[in-house]
Amino acid sequence: MRFSALRILKEGLTGNKGWSAHWRDPDPKDEYDVVIVGGGGHGLSTAFYLAKEHGITNVAVLERGYIGGGNVGRNTTIVRANYGLPGNSEFYSHSLKLWEQLEDELNYNVMHSQRGIINLFHSDGQRDAFARRGNAMVNQGDDAILMNRDQVRDMIPYLNFDSLRFPIYGGLYHPRGGTARHDAVAWGFARGADQRGVDLIQNCEVTGINIENGKVRGVETSRGTIRAKKIALATAGRSSQTAAMAGMRLPIESHVLQAFVTEGIKPVIDHVISFGMGHFYISQSDKGGLVFGGDIDFYASYASRGNLPMMEHVMEAGMSLMPMIGKAKVLRSWGGIMDMSPDGSPIIDKTDIDGLYLNCGWCYGGFKAVPGSGFSYAHLIATDRHHEPAARFRLDRFQTGYGLMDEEATGSQHNLH
Ligand SMILES: Cc1cc2nc3c(=O)[nH]c(=O)nc-3n(C[C@H](O)[C@H](O)[C@H](O)COP(=O)(O)OP(=O)(O)OC[C@H]3O[C@@H](n4cnc5c(N)ncnc54)[C@H](O)[C@@H]3O)c2cc1C
């Protein structure tokens, strides 16, 4: 089934009876070449690129819940390539380029909207840091414009420019940044992978990893044993649990991150705006809701729900930045489990166990990485060689101390990544 304007018109005129399911619902086979654990954005995009780029289609994605039920359907949908450090810079740049062709590639409307991101700065020192970051972005071939206070005021006049405590000095504008509809991204990759022969198995929890003589043999699941030549973990917030099934202890802590959406209001916020004096970022969805988020709750947890103190903290930051949002009623809030790495950068690597691959450590920022991560992880699984833009996402950096990518220079303080 292909989507097209003509098809939508035809279905609209004939009662929408001709649509078929976006993907099959197969029973698991006894054996696959590759089993991907986790049907989030990263697992699904990995399956898609394994099939598309490498012709590897005897693949199953095993998902304990339902497609889109994890962080991929819980995030604040910000997509950007505004990193400064070698390693992150080329990876996110590559990912953004994939985003820009994703809808054509998937034949799916993921509502990718390059509405621009403005990161505000509030001191001379922060301006210097943002200037450095902007130069790194431009050197990487991405776009960055350093704006002064008046330019920011022209663009987003509704911010609190009179705040004495948090004066706005200017902003780093990244026009190609923006948002995408999160669950549509999961559905688009799921459909694309399924069309190429990948089995998507929902309600199938992996409970054990079978290893013999240092090599993977398969997985134990809630739907029986499945043999596999290669196993690729892509379980985001539950990475420590799934890696433990292979006897590995990861340098990952799981923390809750909350998000909030207000009732739908008329269009008011045209961009993604990020406060520089606290963790607060906001955009407006196409339905009109103001979508915003902030810091992680300050404790490790596997609960996909947060607590009131952080809610209050985020609301306070929002009110400091743009007092007008106080008039909007919050409709919903939710949480997701973040896989926080010590340096705030991800891991895409082989492990010491033959045939076992690892993808995790996405912290707050793994949604924008979905295409790039899937592309690079698929390359690694198919060729056993690192894909160049992701070559620095090595697990052993936490053992050797060499090659750490601490983008925010905050050490291992998770709430500051
Ligand atoms: C509130 C919030 C806001 C965010 N905002 C942004 C943002 O604006 N921009 C951005 O870039 N990133 C953002 N992120 C981060 C981003 O959503 C995540 O980094 C990313 O989605 C993680 O990768 P994933 O999609 O593969 O994770 P998930 O969707 O969580 O996928 C992992 C899957 O593994 C499954 N799984 C776990 N254990 C097992 C098992 N034993 N067997 C089978 N399946 C298993 C889970 O059920 C889950 O579906 C945000 C996250 C949250 C929670």
The ligand as a Gaussian input file, in Angstrom:
#p B3LYP/6-31G(d) Opt

LIG

0 1
 C        9.758000      13.113000      27.954000
 C       10.841000      12.883000      26.943000
 C       11.209000      13.906000      26.088000
 C       12.219000      13.698000      25.147000
 N       12.471000      14.676000      24.233000
 C       13.343000      14.462000      23.228000
 C       13.509000      15.428000      22.208000
 O       12.822000      16.445000      22.174000
 N       14.419000      15.164000      21.224000
 C       15.173000      14.037000      21.227000
 O       16.008000      13.888000      20.345000
 N       15.007000      13.075000      22.171000
 C       14.103000      13.253000      23.154000
 N       13.899000      12.287000      24.112000
 C       14.728000      11.083000      24.101000
 C       14.265000      10.042000      23.113000
 O       12.875000       9.887000      23.137000
 C       14.951000       8.710000      23.428000
 O       16.341000       8.908000      23.566000
 C       14.754000       7.665000      22.338000
 O       13.398000       7.588000      21.948000
 C       15.252000       6.318000      22.850000
 O       15.330000       5.351000      21.844000
 P       14.096000       4.412000      21.403000
 O       13.155000       5.209000      20.593000
 O       14.645000       3.243000      20.729000
 O       13.470000       4.051000      22.822000
 P       12.121000       3.298000      23.179000
 O       10.990000       3.774000      22.343000
 O       11.972000       3.393000      24.659000
 O       12.445000       1.812000      22.718000
 C       12.988000       0.807000      23.529000
 C       12.029000      -0.342000      23.486000
 O       12.627000      -1.491000      24.064000
 C       11.578000      -2.249000      24.617000
 N       12.132000      -3.215000      25.559000
 C       12.759000      -2.976000      26.725000
 N       13.119000      -4.124000      27.314000
 C       12.715000      -5.111000      26.490000
 C       12.780000      -6.526000      26.565000
 N       13.336000      -7.162000      27.616000
 N       12.247000      -7.257000      25.539000
 C       11.660000      -6.642000      24.477000
 N       11.564000      -5.300000      24.377000
 C       12.082000      -4.545000      25.376000
 C       10.695000      -1.190000      25.286000
 O        9.394000      -1.674000      25.534000
 C       10.743000      -0.065000      24.263000
 O        9.628000      -0.068000      23.389000
 C       12.896000      12.465000      25.083000
 C       12.506000      11.418000      25.935000
 C       11.476000      11.622000      26.851000
 C       11.047000      10.497000      27.738000

